[in-house]
């Protein structure tokens, strides 16, 4: 039985995170002024999308 494949997912995380953040910049072309709660929700959503996509890519590849 092999151990976990540690370290192989790190580049995927950064590549996906950059794509998610660039997409967010395109969606919010006019730099929005969000209150604390919506800003925290948007940050959390971006993190979860990045994490989910990186995990899916890690599992598939």
Chimera marker file (.cmm) of the C-alpha trace (Angstrom):
<marker_set name="trace">
<marker id="1" x="0.000" y="0.000" z="0.000" r="1" g="1" b="0" radius="0.5"/>
<marker id="2" x="1.350" y="3.391" z="-0.964" r="1" g="1" b="0" radius="0.5"/>
<marker id="3" x="1.360" y="6.385" z="1.324" r="1" g="1" b="0" radius="0.5"/>
<marker id="4" x="-0.342" y="9.667" z="0.486" r="1" g="1" b="0" radius="0.5"/>
<marker id="5" x="0.913" y="11.551" z="-2.556" r="1" g="1" b="0" radius="0.5"/>
<marker id="6" x="1.939" y="14.630" z="-0.620" r="1" g="1" b="0" radius="0.5"/>
<marker id="7" x="3.343" y="17.583" z="-2.486" r="1" g="1" b="0" radius="0.5"/>
<marker id="8" x="1.869" y="16.728" z="-5.872" r="1" g="1" b="0" radius="0.5"/>
<marker id="9" x="-1.260" y="18.800" z="-5.296" r="1" g="1" b="0" radius="0.5"/>
<marker id="10" x="0.532" y="22.035" z="-4.444" r="1" g="1" b="0" radius="0.5"/>
<marker id="11" x="1.115" y="23.281" z="-8.021" r="1" g="1" b="0" radius="0.5"/>
<marker id="12" x="-2.491" y="22.418" z="-8.884" r="1" g="1" b="0" radius="0.5"/>
<marker id="13" x="-3.736" y="24.502" z="-5.959" r="1" g="1" b="0" radius="0.5"/>
<marker id="14" x="-1.817" y="27.594" z="-7.116" r="1" g="1" b="0" radius="0.5"/>
<marker id="15" x="-2.810" y="27.233" z="-10.769" r="1" g="1" b="0" radius="0.5"/>
<marker id="16" x="-6.490" y="26.780" z="-9.931" r="1" g="1" b="0" radius="0.5"/>
<marker id="17" x="-6.405" y="29.583" z="-7.353" r="1" g="1" b="0" radius="0.5"/>
<marker id="18" x="-4.998" y="32.023" z="-9.911" r="1" g="1" b="0" radius="0.5"/>
<marker id="19" x="-7.699" y="31.030" z="-12.417" r="1" g="1" b="0" radius="0.5"/>
<marker id="20" x="-10.471" y="31.475" z="-9.834" r="1" g="1" b="0" radius="0.5"/>
<marker id="21" x="-9.143" y="34.865" z="-8.721" r="1" g="1" b="0" radius="0.5"/>
<marker id="22" x="-8.764" y="36.111" z="-12.319" r="1" g="1" b="0" radius="0.5"/>
<marker id="23" x="-12.312" y="34.968" z="-13.099" r="1" g="1" b="0" radius="0.5"/>
<marker id="24" x="-13.534" y="36.842" z="-10.024" r="1" g="1" b="0" radius="0.5"/>
<marker id="25" x="-11.788" y="39.972" z="-11.253" r="1" g="1" b="0" radius="0.5"/>
<marker id="26" x="-13.541" y="39.638" z="-14.608" r="1" g="1" b="0" radius="0.5"/>
<marker id="27" x="-16.941" y="39.142" z="-12.956" r="1" g="1" b="0" radius="0.5"/>
<marker id="28" x="-16.481" y="42.177" z="-10.724" r="1" g="1" b="0" radius="0.5"/>
<marker id="29" x="-15.102" y="44.600" z="-13.296" r="1" g="1" b="0" radius="0.5"/>
<marker id="30" x="-16.010" y="47.620" z="-11.185" r="1" g="1" b="0" radius="0.5"/>
<marker id="31" x="-14.144" y="47.107" z="-7.940" r="1" g="1" b="0" radius="0.5"/>
<marker id="32" x="-17.093" y="46.551" z="-5.604" r="1" g="1" b="0" radius="0.5"/>
<marker id="33" x="-17.234" y="48.012" z="-2.140" r="1" g="1" b="0" radius="0.5"/>
<marker id="34" x="-18.643" y="45.171" z="-0.089" r="1" g="1" b="0" radius="0.5"/>
<marker id="35" x="-19.535" y="45.200" z="3.566" r="1" g="1" b="0" radius="0.5"/>
<marker id="36" x="-17.700" y="42.817" z="5.860" r="1" g="1" b="0" radius="0.5"/>
<marker id="37" x="-20.168" y="39.917" z="5.693" r="1" g="1" b="0" radius="0.5"/>
<marker id="38" x="-20.519" y="39.803" z="1.871" r="1" g="1" b="0" radius="0.5"/>
<marker id="39" x="-16.755" y="40.258" z="1.444" r="1" g="1" b="0" radius="0.5"/>
<marker id="40" x="-16.088" y="37.362" z="3.817" r="1" g="1" b="0" radius="0.5"/>
<marker id="41" x="-18.665" y="35.252" z="1.977" r="1" g="1" b="0" radius="0.5"/>
<marker id="42" x="-17.045" y="36.035" z="-1.391" r="1" g="1" b="0" radius="0.5"/>
<marker id="43" x="-13.583" y="35.212" z="-0.045" r="1" g="1" b="0" radius="0.5"/>
<marker id="44" x="-14.831" y="31.958" z="1.451" r="1" g="1" b="0" radius="0.5"/>
<marker id="45" x="-16.587" y="31.044" z="-1.793" r="1" g="1" b="0" radius="0.5"/>
<marker id="46" x="-13.418" y="31.688" z="-3.831" r="1" g="1" b="0" radius="0.5"/>
<marker id="47" x="-11.404" y="29.565" z="-1.404" r="1" g="1" b="0" radius="0.5"/>
<marker id="48" x="-13.893" y="26.685" z="-1.517" r="1" g="1" b="0" radius="0.5"/>
<marker id="49" x="-14.122" y="26.760" z="-5.318" r="1" g="1" b="0" radius="0.5"/>
<marker id="50" x="-10.315" y="26.740" z="-5.575" r="1" g="1" b="0" radius="0.5"/>
<marker id="51" x="-9.994" y="23.937" z="-3.061" r="1" g="1" b="0" radius="0.5"/>
<marker id="52" x="-12.723" y="21.847" z="-4.697" r="1" g="1" b="0" radius="0.5"/>
<marker id="53" x="-11.318" y="22.220" z="-8.196" r="1" g="1" b="0" radius="0.5"/>
<marker id="54" x="-7.751" y="21.500" z="-7.054" r="1" g="1" b="0" radius="0.5"/>
<marker id="55" x="-8.931" y="18.427" z="-5.163" r="1" g="1" b="0" radius="0.5"/>
<marker id="56" x="-10.904" y="17.184" z="-8.187" r="1" g="1" b="0" radius="0.5"/>
<marker id="57" x="-7.902" y="17.695" z="-10.451" r="1" g="1" b="0" radius="0.5"/>
<marker id="58" x="-5.656" y="15.923" z="-7.916" r="1" g="1" b="0" radius="0.5"/>
<marker id="59" x="-8.002" y="12.922" z="-7.787" r="1" g="1" b="0" radius="0.5"/>
<marker id="60" x="-8.509" y="12.711" z="-11.552" r="1" g="1" b="0" radius="0.5"/>
<marker id="61" x="-4.873" y="13.173" z="-12.509" r="1" g="1" b="0" radius="0.5"/>
<link id1="1" id2="2" r="1" g="1" b="0" radius="0.2"/>
<link id1="2" id2="3" r="1" g="1" b="0" radius="0.2"/>
<link id1="3" id2="4" r="1" g="1" b="0" radius="0.2"/>
<link id1="4" id2="5" r="1" g="1" b="0" radius="0.2"/>
<link id1="5" id2="6" r="1" g="1" b="0" radius="0.2"/>
<link id1="6" id2="7" r="1" g="1" b="0" radius="0.2"/>
<link id1="7" id2="8" r="1" g="1" b="0" radius="0.2"/>
<link id1="8" id2="9" r="1" g="1" b="0" radius="0.2"/>
<link id1="9" id2="10" r="1" g="1" b="0" radius="0.2"/>
<link id1="10" id2="11" r="1" g="1" b="0" radius="0.2"/>
<link id1="11" id2="12" r="1" g="1" b="0" radius="0.2"/>
<link id1="12" id2="13" r="1" g="1" b="0" radius="0.2"/>
<link id1="13" id2="14" r="1" g="1" b="0" radius="0.2"/>
<link id1="14" id2="15" r="1" g="1" b="0" radius="0.2"/>
<link id1="15" id2="16" r="1" g="1" b="0" radius="0.2"/>
<link id1="16" id2="17" r="1" g="1" b="0" radius="0.2"/>
<link id1="17" id2="18" r="1" g="1" b="0" radius="0.2"/>
<link id1="18" id2="19" r="1" g="1" b="0" radius="0.2"/>
<link id1="19" id2="20" r="1" g="1" b="0" radius="0.2"/>
<link id1="20" id2="21" r="1" g="1" b="0" radius="0.2"/>
<link id1="21" id2="22" r="1" g="1" b="0" radius="0.2"/>
<link id1="22" id2="23" r="1" g="1" b="0" radius="0.2"/>
<link id1="23" id2="24" r="1" g="1" b="0" radius="0.2"/>
<link id1="24" id2="25" r="1" g="1" b="0" radius="0.2"/>
<link id1="25" id2="26" r="1" g="1" b="0" radius="0.2"/>
<link id1="26" id2="27" r="1" g="1" b="0" radius="0.2"/>
<link id1="27" id2="28" r="1" g="1" b="0" radius="0.2"/>
<link id1="28" id2="29" r="1" g="1" b="0" radius="0.2"/>
<link id1="29" id2="30" r="1" g="1" b="0" radius="0.2"/>
<link id1="30" id2="31" r="1" g="1" b="0" radius="0.2"/>
<link id1="31" id2="32" r="1" g="1" b="0" radius="0.2"/>
<link id1="32" id2="33" r="1" g="1" b="0" radius="0.2"/>
<link id1="33" id2="34" r="1" g="1" b="0" radius="0.2"/>
<link id1="34" id2="35" r="1" g="1" b="0" radius="0.2"/>
<link id1="35" id2="36" r="1" g="1" b="0" radius="0.2"/>
<link id1="36" id2="37" r="1" g="1" b="0" radius="0.2"/>
<link id1="37" id2="38" r="1" g="1" b="0" radius="0.2"/>
<link id1="38" id2="39" r="1" g="1" b="0" radius="0.2"/>
<link id1="39" id2="40" r="1" g="1" b="0" radius="0.2"/>
<link id1="40" id2="41" r="1" g="1" b="0" radius="0.2"/>
<link id1="41" id2="42" r="1" g="1" b="0" radius="0.2"/>
<link id1="42" id2="43" r="1" g="1" b="0" radius="0.2"/>
<link id1="43" id2="44" r="1" g="1" b="0" radius="0.2"/>
<link id1="44" id2="45" r="1" g="1" b="0" radius="0.2"/>
<link id1="45" id2="46" r="1" g="1" b="0" radius="0.2"/>
<link id1="46" id2="47" r="1" g="1" b="0" radius="0.2"/>
<link id1="47" id2="48" r="1" g="1" b="0" radius="0.2"/>
<link id1="48" id2="49" r="1" g="1" b="0" radius="0.2"/>
<link id1="49" id2="50" r="1" g="1" b="0" radius="0.2"/>
<link id1="50" id2="51" r="1" g="1" b="0" radius="0.2"/>
<link id1="51" id2="52" r="1" g="1" b="0" radius="0.2"/>
<link id1="52" id2="53" r="1" g="1" b="0" radius="0.2"/>
<link id1="53" id2="54" r="1" g="1" b="0" radius="0.2"/>
<link id1="54" id2="55" r="1" g="1" b="0" radius="0.2"/>
<link id1="55" id2="56" r="1" g="1" b="0" radius="0.2"/>
<link id1="56" id2="57" r="1" g="1" b="0" radius="0.2"/>
<link id1="57" id2="58" r="1" g="1" b="0" radius="0.2"/>
<link id1="58" id2="59" r="1" g="1" b="0" radius="0.2"/>
<link id1="59" id2="60" r="1" g="1" b="0" radius="0.2"/>
<link id1="60" id2="61" r="1" g="1" b="0" radius="0.2"/>
</marker_set>
